[in-house]
Amino acid sequence: MPLMNGRKLLYHFDGIRGKMSEMRELVETLDLMFDSFHKMNRISKNMFGLHRTGQDRLRR
């Protein structure tokens, strides 16, 4: 097992910390993207009305 001195240990944890911040940014970006898809879907449904199957369910 190789020895880890303080400098190598700090370099290792700085790399992990950097990767974690990149993952956090990626998750935030994906969350914003899916939120905008959900908003777009809701707006389009309101603009065009319900599909025929949705109208049939409401009538029952």
MODELLER restraints for C-alpha pairs under 7 A, 6 or more apart:
rsr = mdl.restraints
at = mdl.atoms
